[in-house]
């Protein structure tokens, strides 16, 4: 079964809005997407659908926000896996979704990781963002990965690592594990027009991924790096869909660490598959 080419549309549900691919859901049962910041219970400056427990918001509010999002996207009954994101390239695996496996994964997640690959149904992954680049990779088998690509993770190649993790899950299940048929989704992130970070860092990216990563000399195009990393792992250009929204330019929809001066909530990238 070939997946339809990826697209992202805004969907509204239960007072929340998020970006998702309806054709993907119809094809393989994976609900994947990116949340927006409205519809939650958090007070300013985390208003209102803050999904991050590490930013100073009340924990009870964050847990309520996460529950609201999972219900709105149809994954309310799924076991939820979140990560202590550390700007690295470690991807964790959930193969069967049993109690012992999930307990082990959550323990390792707390120690630090920036991606999770899931083959099991009824297990959802949720990662948090406020300028860094969210990446979701989905196989026609229903296996998927969600990854966090800040500049360190992108430079280390975590988008490619997410693709390889999905291929490994497919191979373990006896599937072909052919990444050329996978879909990849790039969520809202800080755009090059707002991401001034210095010529030295930009140079590291152009050396690693090519000149497309440079924008006006000292601005970094993270999406170009993510696309190049995905391509290294076999994802075809036409199978990469981007939200095309800069978080720093659209603070009405998304949280931006840079635009807020460092105090804000976190929106999310999520994926899960019902049995």
Beta strands, then each sheet from edge to edge (+ up, - down):
strand 1: 9-13
strand 2: 16-20
strand 3: 30-35
strand 4: 79-82
strand 5: 91-94
strand 6: 115-118
strand 7: 123-129
strand 8: 133-138
strand 9: 144-149
strand 10: 183-186
strand 11: 214-215
strand 12: 219-220
strand 13: 240-242
strand 14: 267-273
sheet 1: 1+ 2- 3+ 14- 7+ 4+
sheet 2: 5+ 6+ 9- 8+ 10- 13-
sheet 3: 11+ 12-
end
